[in-house]
Amino acid sequence: LTEVLRSGADLDRVDVIQPVTWAVMVSLAATWQHLGVRPDAVVGHSQGEIAAAAVAGALTLEDAAKVVAVRARIIGEHLAGLGAMASIPQSAQAVEEILTSGVSIAAVNGPNTTVVSGDKDAVETLVADLQGQDIRARIIPVDYASHSAHVETIQDEIATALAGIEPRRSDVPFFSTVERGFLNTEALDAGYWYRNLRQTVHFHT
């Protein structure tokens, strides 16, 4: 991890960047806690929710690391090169009205910040059309389509790989951007972490 952070090597690989980002998040949280900052609640965006679960104590560090590393490896092996994601500076409602076949809403990050994902050609065409209308849509530099139907092809593999994790009830309230509300963290099993990758991230909620 330290070598990757210092060199920047392979950060374009999903099976590297996602575990690295997770490790930085939980390390920062541990530093804040060491300095006396205690969370009243946690929330995370997509893989950030895996970090939130670790910070809350809902998953052990080992289980949380397994979730992020194994899932990223499976994405790299089965989804990389097939999809695309893009950020659109419009509301989710406005984006829903212009969605084309093969593209869906991946994340609702704010009142006018929406991410879409799906088939590479379809996402790129949608972005080009919006840019032609002076809408500042941009392609996100990834080659897979998280939070889209593409993820359904790896459901069984994720379920098998993460079957052994043991979520626990946390004293720190955990707000789920999957369920759009506070959640009993004993529910953060393999099925939850599949849905976390498949469903829309309701971060704006």
mmCIF file of the C-alpha atoms, coordinates in Angstrom:
data_MODEL
# 
_entry.id   MODEL 
# 
loop_
_atom_site.group_PDB 
_atom_site.id 
_atom_site.type_symbol 
_atom_site.label_atom_id 
_atom_site.label_alt_id 
_atom_site.label_comp_id 
_atom_site.label_asym_id 
_atom_site.label_entity_id 
_atom_site.label_seq_id 
_atom_site.pdbx_PDB_ins_code 
_atom_site.Cartn_x 
_atom_site.Cartn_y 
_atom_site.Cartn_z 
_atom_site.occupancy 
_atom_site.B_iso_or_equiv 
_atom_site.pdbx_formal_charge 
_atom_site.auth_seq_id 
_atom_site.auth_comp_id 
_atom_site.auth_asym_id 
_atom_site.auth_atom_id 
_atom_site.pdbx_PDB_model_num 
ATOM 1   C CA . LEU A 1 1   ? 0.000   0.000   0.000   1.00 0.00 ? 1   LEU A CA 1 
ATOM 2   C CA . THR A 1 2   ? 2.700   2.500   0.974   1.00 0.00 ? 2   THR A CA 1 
ATOM 3   C CA . GLU A 1 3   ? 4.657   1.795   -2.210  1.00 0.00 ? 3   GLU A CA 1 
ATOM 4   C CA . VAL A 1 4   ? 1.568   2.321   -4.366  1.00 0.00 ? 4   VAL A CA 1 
ATOM 5   C CA . LEU A 1 5   ? 0.701   5.588   -2.620  1.00 0.00 ? 5   LEU A CA 1 
ATOM 6   C CA . ARG A 1 6   ? 4.234   6.921   -3.043  1.00 0.00 ? 6   ARG A CA 1 
ATOM 7   C CA . SER A 1 7   ? 4.678   5.839   -6.653  1.00 0.00 ? 7   SER A CA 1 
ATOM 8   C CA . GLY A 1 8   ? 1.138   6.102   -7.993  1.00 0.00 ? 8   GLY A CA 1 
ATOM 9   C CA . ALA A 1 9   ? 1.731   2.823   -9.822  1.00 0.00 ? 9   ALA A CA 1 
ATOM 10  C CA . ASP A 1 10  ? -1.296  0.936   -11.146 1.00 0.00 ? 10  ASP A CA 1 
ATOM 11  C CA . LEU A 1 11  ? -3.845  3.398   -9.740  1.00 0.00 ? 11  LEU A CA 1 
ATOM 12  C CA . ASP A 1 12  ? -5.735  3.094   -13.026 1.00 0.00 ? 12  ASP A CA 1 
ATOM 13  C CA . ARG A 1 13  ? -6.593  -0.524  -12.116 1.00 0.00 ? 13  ARG A CA 1 
ATOM 14  C CA . VAL A 1 14  ? -9.870  -1.056  -10.273 1.00 0.00 ? 14  VAL A CA 1 
ATOM 15  C CA . ASP A 1 15  ? -8.376  -3.850  -8.171  1.00 0.00 ? 15  ASP A CA 1 
ATOM 16  C CA . VAL A 1 16  ? -5.730  -1.387  -6.953  1.00 0.00 ? 16  VAL A CA 1 
ATOM 17  C CA . ILE A 1 17  ? -7.478  1.976   -6.679  1.00 0.00 ? 17  ILE A CA 1 
ATOM 18  C CA . GLN A 1 18  ? -10.527 0.772   -4.747  1.00 0.00 ? 18  GLN A CA 1 
ATOM 19  C CA . PRO A 1 19  ? -8.609  -1.013  -1.953  1.00 0.00 ? 19  PRO A CA 1 
ATOM 20  C CA . VAL A 1 20  ? -6.131  1.892   -1.806  1.00 0.00 ? 20  VAL A CA 1 
ATOM 21  C CA . THR A 1 21  ? -8.929  4.467   -1.499  1.00 0.00 ? 21  THR A CA 1 
ATOM 22  C CA . TRP A 1 22  ? -10.627 2.358   1.194   1.00 0.00 ? 22  TRP A CA 1 
ATOM 23  C CA . ALA A 1 23  ? -7.371  2.061   3.133   1.00 0.00 ? 23  ALA A CA 1 
ATOM 24  C CA . VAL A 1 24  ? -6.839  5.830   3.050   1.00 0.00 ? 24  VAL A CA 1 
ATOM 25  C CA . MET A 1 25  ? -10.408 6.425   4.276   1.00 0.00 ? 25  MET A CA 1 
ATOM 26  C CA . VAL A 1 26  ? -10.202 4.076   7.252   1.00 0.00 ? 26  VAL A CA 1 
ATOM 27  C CA . SER A 1 27  ? -6.694  5.314   8.094   1.00 0.00 ? 27  SER A CA 1 
ATOM 28  C CA . LEU A 1 28  ? -7.852  8.939   8.164   1.00 0.00 ? 28  LEU A CA 1 
ATOM 29  C CA . ALA A 1 29  ? -10.801 7.979   10.352  1.00 0.00 ? 29  ALA A CA 1 
ATOM 30  C CA . ALA A 1 30  ? -8.481  6.124   12.736  1.00 0.00 ? 30  ALA A CA 1 
ATOM 31  C CA . THR A 1 31  ? -6.257  9.199   12.920  1.00 0.00 ? 31  THR A CA 1 
ATOM 32  C CA . TRP A 1 32  ? -9.219  11.445  13.731  1.00 0.00 ? 32  TRP A CA 1 
ATOM 33  C CA . GLN A 1 33  ? -10.375 9.012   16.421  1.00 0.00 ? 33  GLN A CA 1 
ATOM 34  C CA . HIS A 1 34  ? -6.867  8.920   17.897  1.00 0.00 ? 34  HIS A CA 1 
ATOM 35  C CA . LEU A 1 35  ? -7.098  12.711  18.170  1.00 0.00 ? 35  LEU A CA 1 
ATOM 36  C CA . GLY A 1 36  ? -10.432 12.465  19.974  1.00 0.00 ? 36  GLY A CA 1 
ATOM 37  C CA . VAL A 1 37  ? -12.895 12.883  17.123  1.00 0.00 ? 37  VAL A CA 1 
ATOM 38  C CA . ARG A 1 38  ? -15.696 10.340  17.547  1.00 0.00 ? 38  ARG A CA 1 
ATOM 39  C CA . PRO A 1 39  ? -18.400 9.871   14.885  1.00 0.00 ? 39  PRO A CA 1 
ATOM 40  C CA . ASP A 1 40  ? -22.044 10.380  15.895  1.00 0.00 ? 40  ASP A CA 1 
ATOM 41  C CA . ALA A 1 41  ? -23.006 8.576   12.668  1.00 0.00 ? 41  ALA A CA 1 
ATOM 42  C CA . VAL A 1 42  ? -21.379 7.320   9.481   1.00 0.00 ? 42  VAL A CA 1 
ATOM 43  C CA . VAL A 1 43  ? -22.303 7.429   5.805   1.00 0.00 ? 43  VAL A CA 1 
ATOM 44  C CA . GLY A 1 44  ? -20.350 6.410   2.728   1.00 0.00 ? 44  GLY A CA 1 
ATOM 45  C CA . HIS A 1 45  ? -20.590 6.551   -1.047  1.00 0.00 ? 45  HIS A CA 1 
ATOM 46  C CA . SER A 1 46  ? -20.446 3.144   -2.795  1.00 0.00 ? 46  SER A CA 1 
ATOM 47  C CA . GLN A 1 47  ? -17.105 1.651   -1.691  1.00 0.00 ? 47  GLN A CA 1 
ATOM 48  C CA . GLY A 1 48  ? -17.000 4.446   0.888   1.00 0.00 ? 48  GLY A CA 1 
ATOM 49  C CA . GLU A 1 49  ? -19.832 2.608   2.602   1.00 0.00 ? 49  GLU A CA 1 
ATOM 50  C CA . ILE A 1 50  ? -17.422 -0.282  3.169   1.00 0.00 ? 50  ILE A CA 1 
ATOM 51  C CA . ALA A 1 51  ? -15.124 2.181   4.941   1.00 0.00 ? 51  ALA A CA 1 
ATOM 52  C CA . ALA A 1 52  ? -18.078 3.532   6.926   1.00 0.00 ? 52  ALA A CA 1 
ATOM 53  C CA . ALA A 1 53  ? -18.937 0.003   8.053   1.00 0.00 ? 53  ALA A CA 1 
ATOM 54  C CA . ALA A 1 54  ? -15.374 -0.519  9.292   1.00 0.00 ? 54  ALA A CA 1 
ATOM 55  C CA . VAL A 1 55  ? -15.278 2.840   11.083  1.00 0.00 ? 55  VAL A CA 1 
ATOM 56  C CA . ALA A 1 56  ? -18.594 2.073   12.787  1.00 0.00 ? 56  ALA A CA 1 
ATOM 57  C CA . GLY A 1 57  ? -17.329 -1.343  13.888  1.00 0.00 ? 57  GLY A CA 1 
ATOM 58  C CA . ALA A 1 58  ? -20.024 -3.130  11.885  1.00 0.00 ? 58  ALA A CA 1 
ATOM 59  C CA . LEU A 1 59  ? -17.322 -5.061  10.028  1.00 0.00 ? 59  LEU A CA 1 
ATOM 60  C CA . THR A 1 60  ? -13.882 -5.993  11.307  1.00 0.00 ? 60  THR A CA 1 
ATOM 61  C CA . LEU A 1 61  ? -11.034 -4.394  9.398   1.00 0.00 ? 61  LEU A CA 1 
ATOM 62  C CA . GLU A 1 62  ? -10.275 -7.813  7.953   1.00 0.00 ? 62  GLU A CA 1 
ATOM 63  C CA . ASP A 1 63  ? -13.834 -8.384  6.710   1.00 0.00 ? 63  ASP A CA 1 
ATOM 64  C CA . ALA A 1 64  ? -14.130 -4.861  5.313   1.00 0.00 ? 64  ALA A CA 1 
ATOM 65  C CA . ALA A 1 65  ? -10.784 -5.205  3.537   1.00 0.00 ? 65  ALA A CA 1 
ATOM 66  C CA . LYS A 1 66  ? -11.980 -8.499  2.087   1.00 0.00 ? 66  LYS A CA 1 
ATOM 67  C CA . VAL A 1 67  ? -15.199 -6.914  0.801   1.00 0.00 ? 67  VAL A CA 1 
ATOM 68  C CA . VAL A 1 68  ? -13.424 -4.080  -0.993  1.00 0.00 ? 68  VAL A CA 1 
ATOM 69  C CA . ALA A 1 69  ? -10.483 -6.116  -2.327  1.00 0.00 ? 69  ALA A CA 1 
ATOM 70  C CA . VAL A 1 70  ? -12.420 -9.176  -3.479  1.00 0.00 ? 70  VAL A CA 1 
ATOM 71  C CA . ARG A 1 71  ? -15.192 -7.134  -5.053  1.00 0.00 ? 71  ARG A CA 1 
ATOM 72  C CA . ALA A 1 72  ? -12.709 -4.930  -6.916  1.00 0.00 ? 72  ALA A CA 1 
ATOM 73  C CA . ARG A 1 73  ? -10.882 -8.011  -8.186  1.00 0.00 ? 73  ARG A CA 1 
ATOM 74  C CA . ILE A 1 74  ? -14.130 -9.480  -9.505  1.00 0.00 ? 74  ILE A CA 1 
ATOM 75  C CA . ILE A 1 75  ? -14.997 -6.183  -11.208 1.00 0.00 ? 75  ILE A CA 1 
ATOM 76  C CA . GLY A 1 76  ? -11.563 -6.135  -12.838 1.00 0.00 ? 76  GLY A CA 1 
ATOM 77  C CA . GLU A 1 77  ? -11.852 -9.716  -14.050 1.00 0.00 ? 77  GLU A CA 1 
ATOM 78  C CA . HIS A 1 78  ? -15.405 -9.560  -15.398 1.00 0.00 ? 78  HIS A CA 1 
ATOM 79  C CA . LEU A 1 79  ? -16.553 -5.961  -15.996 1.00 0.00 ? 79  LEU A CA 1 
ATOM 80  C CA . ALA A 1 80  ? -13.463 -3.950  -16.913 1.00 0.00 ? 80  ALA A CA 1 
ATOM 81  C CA . GLY A 1 81  ? -13.446 -2.770  -20.515 1.00 0.00 ? 81  GLY A CA 1 
ATOM 82  C CA . LEU A 1 82  ? -17.179 -3.254  -21.030 1.00 0.00 ? 82  LEU A CA 1 
ATOM 83  C CA . GLY A 1 83  ? -18.750 -0.136  -19.561 1.00 0.00 ? 83  GLY A CA 1 
ATOM 84  C CA . ALA A 1 84  ? -18.465 3.538   -18.783 1.00 0.00 ? 84  ALA A CA 1 
ATOM 85  C CA . MET A 1 85  ? -19.670 6.094   -16.261 1.00 0.00 ? 85  MET A CA 1 
ATOM 86  C CA . ALA A 1 86  ? -20.305 9.815   -16.592 1.00 0.00 ? 86  ALA A CA 1 
ATOM 87  C CA . SER A 1 87  ? -21.134 12.778  -14.389 1.00 0.00 ? 87  SER A CA 1 
ATOM 88  C CA . ILE A 1 88  ? -23.981 15.070  -15.452 1.00 0.00 ? 88  ILE A CA 1 
ATOM 89  C CA . PRO A 1 89  ? -24.617 18.428  -13.720 1.00 0.00 ? 89  PRO A CA 1 
ATOM 90  C CA . GLN A 1 90  ? -28.393 17.993  -13.622 1.00 0.00 ? 90  GLN A CA 1 
ATOM 91  C CA . SER A 1 91  ? -31.013 16.642  -11.258 1.00 0.00 ? 91  SER A CA 1 
ATOM 92  C CA . ALA A 1 92  ? -31.837 12.954  -11.265 1.00 0.00 ? 92  ALA A CA 1 
ATOM 93  C CA . GLN A 1 93  ? -35.308 13.780  -12.568 1.00 0.00 ? 93  GLN A CA 1 
ATOM 94  C CA . ALA A 1 94  ? -33.882 15.713  -15.522 1.00 0.00 ? 94  ALA A CA 1 
ATOM 95  C CA . VAL A 1 95  ? -31.405 12.953  -16.291 1.00 0.00 ? 95  VAL A CA 1 
ATOM 96  C CA . GLU A 1 96  ? -34.106 10.275  -16.185 1.00 0.00 ? 96  GLU A CA 1 
ATOM 97  C CA . GLU A 1 97  ? -35.890 12.105  -19.010 1.00 0.00 ? 97  GLU A CA 1 
ATOM 98  C CA . ILE A 1 98  ? -32.873 11.874  -21.342 1.00 0.00 ? 98  ILE A CA 1 
ATOM 99  C CA . LEU A 1 99  ? -31.645 8.366   -20.558 1.00 0.00 ? 99  LEU A CA 1 
ATOM 100 C CA . THR A 1 100 ? -31.096 6.150   -23.583 1.00 0.00 ? 100 THR A CA 1 
ATOM 101 C CA . SER A 1 101 ? -31.049 2.372   -23.919 1.00 0.00 ? 101 SER A CA 1 
ATOM 102 C CA . GLY A 1 102 ? -28.118 0.834   -22.078 1.00 0.00 ? 102 GLY A CA 1 
ATOM 103 C CA . VAL A 1 103 ? -27.689 3.736   -19.639 1.00 0.00 ? 103 VAL A CA 1 
ATOM 104 C CA . SER A 1 104 ? -29.054 4.087   -16.100 1.00 0.00 ? 104 SER A CA 1 
ATOM 105 C CA . ILE A 1 105 ? -28.616 6.345   -13.090 1.00 0.00 ? 105 ILE A CA 1 
ATOM 106 C CA . ALA A 1 106 ? -25.699 5.129   -10.992 1.00 0.00 ? 106 ALA A CA 1 
ATOM 107 C CA . ALA A 1 107 ? -25.625 7.759   -8.257  1.00 0.00 ? 107 ALA A CA 1 
ATOM 108 C CA . VAL A 1 108 ? -27.561 10.789  -7.086  1.00 0.00 ? 108 VAL A CA 1 
ATOM 109 C CA . ASN A 1 109 ? -24.864 12.835  -5.383  1.00 0.00 ? 109 ASN A CA 1 
ATOM 110 C CA . GLY A 1 110 ? -26.652 16.153  -4.985  1.00 0.00 ? 110 GLY A CA 1 
ATOM 111 C CA . PRO A 1 111 ? -29.592 18.219  -6.210  1.00 0.00 ? 111 PRO A CA 1 
ATOM 112 C CA . ASN A 1 112 ? -27.815 18.828  -9.526  1.00 0.00 ? 112 ASN A CA 1 
ATOM 113 C CA . THR A 1 113 ? -25.115 16.160  -9.580  1.00 0.00 ? 113 THR A CA 1 
ATOM 114 C CA . THR A 1 114 ? -26.033 12.823  -11.116 1.00 0.00 ? 114 THR A CA 1 
ATOM 115 C CA . VAL A 1 115 ? -23.848 9.944   -12.319 1.00 0.00 ? 115 VAL A CA 1 
ATOM 116 C CA . VAL A 1 116 ? -24.906 7.536   -15.060 1.00 0.00 ? 116 VAL A CA 1 
ATOM 117 C CA . SER A 1 117 ? -23.406 4.224   -16.096 1.00 0.00 ? 117 SER A CA 1 
ATOM 118 C CA . GLY A 1 118 ? -23.907 1.494   -18.628 1.00 0.00 ? 118 GLY A CA 1 
ATOM 119 C CA . ASP A 1 119 ? -22.758 0.353   -22.051 1.00 0.00 ? 119 ASP A CA 1 
ATOM 120 C CA . LYS A 1 120 ? -19.616 2.210   -23.131 1.00 0.00 ? 120 LYS A CA 1 
ATOM 121 C CA . ASP A 1 121 ? -20.887 3.408   -26.517 1.00 0.00 ? 121 ASP A CA 1 
ATOM 122 C CA . ALA A 1 122 ? -24.260 4.478   -25.121 1.00 0.00 ? 122 ALA A CA 1 
ATOM 123 C CA . VAL A 1 123 ? -22.731 6.499   -22.267 1.00 0.00 ? 123 VAL A CA 1 
ATOM 124 C CA . GLU A 1 124 ? -20.237 8.183   -24.591 1.00 0.00 ? 124 GLU A CA 1 
ATOM 125 C CA . THR A 1 125 ? -22.985 9.068   -27.079 1.00 0.00 ? 125 THR A CA 1 
ATOM 126 C CA . LEU A 1 126 ? -25.161 10.558  -24.325 1.00 0.00 ? 126 LEU A CA 1 
ATOM 127 C CA . VAL A 1 127 ? -22.264 12.666  -23.034 1.00 0.00 ? 127 VAL A CA 1 
ATOM 128 C CA . ALA A 1 128 ? -21.426 13.911  -26.528 1.00 0.00 ? 128 ALA A CA 1 
ATOM 129 C CA . ASP A 1 129 ? -25.060 14.888  -27.117 1.00 0.00 ? 129 ASP A CA 1 
ATOM 130 C CA . LEU A 1 130 ? -25.177 16.817  -23.834 1.00 0.00 ? 130 LEU A CA 1 
ATOM 131 C CA . GLN A 1 131 ? -21.885 18.559  -24.520 1.00 0.00 ? 131 GLN A CA 1 
ATOM 132 C CA . GLY A 1 132 ? -23.331 19.606  -27.867 1.00 0.00 ? 132 GLY A CA 1 
ATOM 133 C CA . GLN A 1 133 ? -26.064 21.364  -25.875 1.00 0.00 ? 133 GLN A CA 1 
ATOM 134 C CA . ASP A 1 134 ? -23.428 23.158  -23.729 1.00 0.00 ? 134 ASP A CA 1 
ATOM 135 C CA . ILE A 1 135 ? -24.163 20.896  -20.748 1.00 0.00 ? 135 ILE A CA 1 
ATOM 136 C CA . ARG A 1 136 ? -20.885 20.124  -18.971 1.00 0.00 ? 136 ARG A CA 1 
ATOM 137 C CA . ALA A 1 137 ? -21.250 16.351  -18.829 1.00 0.00 ? 137 ALA A CA 1 
ATOM 138 C CA . ARG A 1 138 ? -17.987 14.441  -18.503 1.00 0.00 ? 138 ARG A CA 1 
ATOM 139 C CA . ILE A 1 139 ? -16.807 10.859  -18.740 1.00 0.00 ? 139 ILE A CA 1 
ATOM 140 C CA . ILE A 1 140 ? -15.437 9.465   -15.471 1.00 0.00 ? 140 ILE A CA 1 
ATOM 141 C CA . PRO A 1 141 ? -12.069 7.732   -16.096 1.00 0.00 ? 141 PRO A CA 1 
ATOM 142 C CA . VAL A 1 142 ? -13.170 4.145   -15.432 1.00 0.00 ? 142 VAL A CA 1 
ATOM 143 C CA . ASP A 1 143 ? -13.848 1.327   -17.902 1.00 0.00 ? 143 ASP A CA 1 
ATOM 144 C CA . TYR A 1 144 ? -16.613 -0.486  -16.020 1.00 0.00 ? 144 TYR A CA 1 
ATOM 145 C CA . ALA A 1 145 ? -20.230 0.310   -15.178 1.00 0.00 ? 145 ALA A CA 1 
ATOM 146 C CA . SER A 1 146 ? -20.851 0.096   -11.448 1.00 0.00 ? 146 SER A CA 1 
ATOM 147 C CA . HIS A 1 147 ? -24.462 0.531   -10.310 1.00 0.00 ? 147 HIS A CA 1 
ATOM 148 C CA . SER A 1 148 ? -25.854 -0.729  -13.601 1.00 0.00 ? 148 SER A CA 1 
ATOM 149 C CA . ALA A 1 149 ? -27.237 -3.964  -15.025 1.00 0.00 ? 149 ALA A CA 1 
ATOM 150 C CA . HIS A 1 150 ? -23.653 -4.983  -15.862 1.00 0.00 ? 150 HIS A CA 1 
ATOM 151 C CA . VAL A 1 151 ? -23.165 -5.837  -12.178 1.00 0.00 ? 151 VAL A CA 1 
ATOM 152 C CA . GLU A 1 152 ? -25.859 -8.529  -12.318 1.00 0.00 ? 152 GLU A CA 1 
ATOM 153 C CA . THR A 1 153 ? -23.446 -10.810 -14.185 1.00 0.00 ? 153 THR A CA 1 
ATOM 154 C CA . ILE A 1 154 ? -21.193 -11.061 -11.096 1.00 0.00 ? 154 ILE A CA 1 
ATOM 155 C CA . GLN A 1 155 ? -23.877 -11.471 -8.414  1.00 0.00 ? 155 GLN A CA 1 
ATOM 156 C CA . ASP A 1 156 ? -23.224 -15.164 -7.791  1.00 0.00 ? 156 ASP A CA 1 
ATOM 157 C CA . GLU A 1 157 ? -19.457 -14.744 -7.670  1.00 0.00 ? 157 GLU A CA 1 
ATOM 158 C CA . ILE A 1 158 ? -19.715 -11.910 -5.144  1.00 0.00 ? 158 ILE A CA 1 
ATOM 159 C CA . ALA A 1 159 ? -22.124 -13.938 -3.008  1.00 0.00 ? 159 ALA A CA 1 
ATOM 160 C CA . THR A 1 160 ? -19.754 -16.895 -2.942  1.00 0.00 ? 160 THR A CA 1 
ATOM 161 C CA . ALA A 1 161 ? -16.607 -14.865 -2.322  1.00 0.00 ? 161 ALA A CA 1 
ATOM 162 C CA . LEU A 1 162 ? -18.099 -12.853 0.554   1.00 0.00 ? 162 LEU A CA 1 
ATOM 163 C CA . ALA A 1 163 ? -20.179 -15.587 2.175   1.00 0.00 ? 163 ALA A CA 1 
ATOM 164 C CA . GLY A 1 164 ? -17.922 -15.754 5.229   1.00 0.00 ? 164 GLY A CA 1 
ATOM 165 C CA . ILE A 1 165 ? -18.076 -12.148 6.401   1.00 0.00 ? 165 ILE A CA 1 
ATOM 166 C CA . GLU A 1 166 ? -19.714 -11.576 9.789   1.00 0.00 ? 166 GLU A CA 1 
ATOM 167 C CA . PRO A 1 167 ? -21.428 -8.183  10.195  1.00 0.00 ? 167 PRO A CA 1 
ATOM 168 C CA . ARG A 1 168 ? -22.100 -7.020  13.736  1.00 0.00 ? 168 ARG A CA 1 
ATOM 169 C CA . ARG A 1 169 ? -24.509 -4.607  15.385  1.00 0.00 ? 169 ARG A CA 1 
ATOM 170 C CA . SER A 1 170 ? -22.801 -1.233  15.723  1.00 0.00 ? 170 SER A CA 1 
ATOM 171 C CA . ASP A 1 171 ? -23.228 1.382   18.425  1.00 0.00 ? 171 ASP A CA 1 
ATOM 172 C CA . VAL A 1 172 ? -22.490 4.047   15.791  1.00 0.00 ? 172 VAL A CA 1 
ATOM 173 C CA . PRO A 1 173 ? -25.556 4.777   13.623  1.00 0.00 ? 173 PRO A CA 1 
ATOM 174 C CA . PHE A 1 174 ? -25.004 3.696   10.011  1.00 0.00 ? 174 PHE A CA 1 
ATOM 175 C CA . PHE A 1 175 ? -26.882 5.563   7.269   1.00 0.00 ? 175 PHE A CA 1 
ATOM 176 C CA . SER A 1 176 ? -27.314 3.397   4.195   1.00 0.00 ? 176 SER A CA 1 
ATOM 177 C CA . THR A 1 177 ? -27.262 5.040   0.774   1.00 0.00 ? 177 THR A CA 1 
ATOM 178 C CA . VAL A 1 178 ? -28.633 1.745   -0.551  1.00 0.00 ? 178 VAL A CA 1 
ATOM 179 C CA . GLU A 1 179 ? -31.717 1.609   1.692   1.00 0.00 ? 179 GLU A CA 1 
ATOM 180 C CA . ARG A 1 180 ? -31.923 5.406   2.128   1.00 0.00 ? 180 ARG A CA 1 
ATOM 181 C CA . GLY A 1 181 ? -32.102 5.334   5.912   1.00 0.00 ? 181 GLY A CA 1 
ATOM 182 C CA . PHE A 1 182 ? -30.414 4.197   9.106   1.00 0.00 ? 182 PHE A CA 1 
ATOM 183 C CA . LEU A 1 183 ? -29.823 0.463   9.062   1.00 0.00 ? 183 LEU A CA 1 
ATOM 184 C CA . ASN A 1 184 ? -29.186 -2.302  11.567  1.00 0.00 ? 184 ASN A CA 1 
ATOM 185 C CA . THR A 1 185 ? -25.615 -3.150  10.623  1.00 0.00 ? 185 THR A CA 1 
ATOM 186 C CA . GLU A 1 186 ? -26.163 -6.865  11.195  1.00 0.00 ? 186 GLU A CA 1 
ATOM 187 C CA . ALA A 1 187 ? -27.722 -6.688  7.706   1.00 0.00 ? 187 ALA A CA 1 
ATOM 188 C CA . LEU A 1 188 ? -24.383 -5.830  6.050   1.00 0.00 ? 188 LEU A CA 1 
ATOM 189 C CA . ASP A 1 189 ? -23.879 -9.320  4.673   1.00 0.00 ? 189 ASP A CA 1 
ATOM 190 C CA . ALA A 1 190 ? -22.696 -10.473 1.248   1.00 0.00 ? 190 ALA A CA 1 
ATOM 191 C CA . GLY A 1 191 ? -26.085 -9.705  -0.290  1.00 0.00 ? 191 GLY A CA 1 
ATOM 192 C CA . TYR A 1 192 ? -25.952 -6.140  0.973   1.00 0.00 ? 192 TYR A CA 1 
ATOM 193 C CA . TRP A 1 193 ? -22.528 -5.526  -0.562  1.00 0.00 ? 193 TRP A CA 1 
ATOM 194 C CA . TYR A 1 194 ? -23.811 -6.850  -3.880  1.00 0.00 ? 194 TYR A CA 1 
ATOM 195 C CA . ARG A 1 195 ? -26.744 -4.409  -3.738  1.00 0.00 ? 195 ARG A CA 1 
ATOM 196 C CA . ASN A 1 196 ? -24.334 -1.641  -2.737  1.00 0.00 ? 196 ASN A CA 1 
ATOM 197 C CA . LEU A 1 197 ? -22.547 -2.219  -6.053  1.00 0.00 ? 197 LEU A CA 1 
ATOM 198 C CA . ARG A 1 198 ? -25.644 -2.859  -8.179  1.00 0.00 ? 198 ARG A CA 1 
ATOM 199 C CA . GLN A 1 199 ? -28.187 -0.270  -7.028  1.00 0.00 ? 199 GLN A CA 1 
ATOM 200 C CA . THR A 1 200 ? -28.225 3.492   -7.384  1.00 0.00 ? 200 THR A CA 1 
ATOM 201 C CA . VAL A 1 201 ? -26.199 5.320   -4.726  1.00 0.00 ? 201 VAL A CA 1 
ATOM 202 C CA . HIS A 1 202 ? -28.652 7.653   -2.990  1.00 0.00 ? 202 HIS A CA 1 
ATOM 203 C CA . PHE A 1 203 ? -26.012 9.907   -1.472  1.00 0.00 ? 203 PHE A CA 1 
ATOM 204 C CA . HIS A 1 204 ? -28.167 13.035  -1.861  1.00 0.00 ? 204 HIS A CA 1 
ATOM 205 C CA . THR A 1 205 ? -30.744 11.471  0.468   1.00 0.00 ? 205 THR A CA 1 
# 
